[in-house]
Amino acid sequence: MGTLLATVLPLALGAAVSPTLFTLEVLVLSGRRHPVSRGWAVAGGSAVMLVLYTVLGLTVLEHVVHHRGHSATDAAIDLGAALLLALLAIRALRRHPTAAENHNHKASRMLDAPTAAFWGLGALAMLVNFSTLVLYLAALHQVSHSSVDLDEKVVAGLVLLLITLLPVLLPVTLVAVLGHRADPVLSRVNGFVGRHGRAITAGIEVVFCLVLLFKGIGELP
């Protein structure tokens, strides 16, 4: 179990670094109408989408032939994830807005929409958060093909899920518990994220691209 968590946690933390999800949640929480209810709706929608993605990912990974030791299949998954992260890093460093940034721009015009609509907003935000999904799938692969017992896999999967959702869970939890006392902290963090979001995203993508690249090469038979 400890070995599995040591493998999964870095990928989960990488998946949790999502400036776009965090910015969206803070934007919703800054609204004047039902901010906490809408914040939980965004978090709930993101969670539902991630659970559906987990089910889909596990369904696909179940049909992947896995061998103990070096495996061409495991290498292909890690190398494929590394390639996707490299492409996403290049995209993040360009000036054109990403899909997630376009989504957040449109979300700013939804602040007068019904609270139920924010479930869909959160789900769509997670769906277009490609770097998070790539790293999440890489971590999910480690969980699904681990040799530990099923209950330990479930615990590792829940830890992965909760950590990945931190960008939407932490802000709304702080506001729900502290009220307006959380505003200065969220404002400062959001300002930093707004100024450096692309660099943060690209940096995470490059780091884990290299990690998965070397890991994939090491798994080649």
C-alpha positions, 0 to 999 in steps of 0.5 A: 500500500505504501509503495502504491501511494508513493507512486500515485501521490506525485501524479495526484498532486500534479493533477491537482495543480489546476489554475483554471479550476481554481480560478473558476471556483474563486470566480463563482465564490465572488458572485453576489447570489448564493456563492457557497451553494454555487461553489458546491455545485461547481465542485459537485459537477467536477466530482461527477465528471471525474468519477465518470472519467474514472469508471471509463478509465478503469473500463479501458484499463481492465482490457489492457494486458498487464505483465509483471516487470517490464511491459511494453503496454505500461511503457506505451501508456506512460510514453503516450501520457508524456507525449500528450503533456509535451503537446499541452505544455507547448499549447500553454506557452502559446498566446492563444487561449486554451479550452479551459481559459475559454470556458472560464471566460464564458463562465464569467457571463453565467453568474446570473444563471440558476444554481443548478447550471453550475453543476454543468459548469463544473463538469465541463470545466473538468472535462476540458482540463486536459493536463489534469485528466492525463495525469489522473489517468496515469495515476489510475493506471498505477492503481488498477494494475497494482498487486495490492488487495482490492480494498487498498486499491479503493483507498488509493483511488479515493485519495487520488480522487480527493487530491485531484479535486482540491482546486475546487474543494479547498476554496469553497470549504474555506468560504463555507467555514470562514465566510468573508474572512477567507476573502483576503487569502483567496484573493491573494492566491487567485491574483498569483494564479492569474498572473502565473497560471500558464507558467505554472501549468506549463511547468507541471506539464514539462516536469511530469512529461519528463518523469513519465518519459523516463519511467516509460523508457525504463519499462520497455522490455 
